[in-house]
Amino acid sequence: MFSRVEAIAYNLRAWRGVGLDLRRLDTGEFLAHGLDDTPRYEAAKEGEYRDPSMILDEQAAQVLANSLWDAGIRPEGARASVGQLAATQAHLEDMRAMAFQGLKVQKPGGGK
């Protein structure tokens, strides 16, 4: 049966990587690995240390971030900035056109 999962990433500077925790939303259990390295979900015990569900090196974390971006997933803070650069560039081009027209000078590159 399919369960919805929440993924949480955090920096592991000492390992030069990123910790990734996967938690089932229906039970709150975290993906863990047993001594035989078999993945399974287990309850998190309050105040007890728990290894991350997985550790990604910097390159693998970057591949994940890039693939999420390609899939249309954006960080909350980046959603507002998508398209802002293009809008700013168009605005600057409009301002340049008005300035060159008002000053009656030719644009660099020979354009009007």
Secondary structure as GFF3:
##gff-version 3
##sequence-region A 1 112
A	DSSP	beta_strand	5	12	.	.	.	ID=ss1
A	DSSP	three_ten_helix	13	15	.	.	.	ID=ss2
A	DSSP	beta_strand	17	24	.	.	.	ID=ss3
A	DSSP	beta_strand	30	33	.	.	.	ID=ss4
A	DSSP	beta_strand	39	42	.	.	.	ID=ss5
A	DSSP	beta_strand	54	57	.	.	.	ID=ss6
A	DSSP	alpha_helix	58	70	.	.	.	ID=ss7
A	DSSP	alpha_helix	76	79	.	.	.	ID=ss8
A	DSSP	alpha_helix	84	103	.	.	.	ID=ss9
###
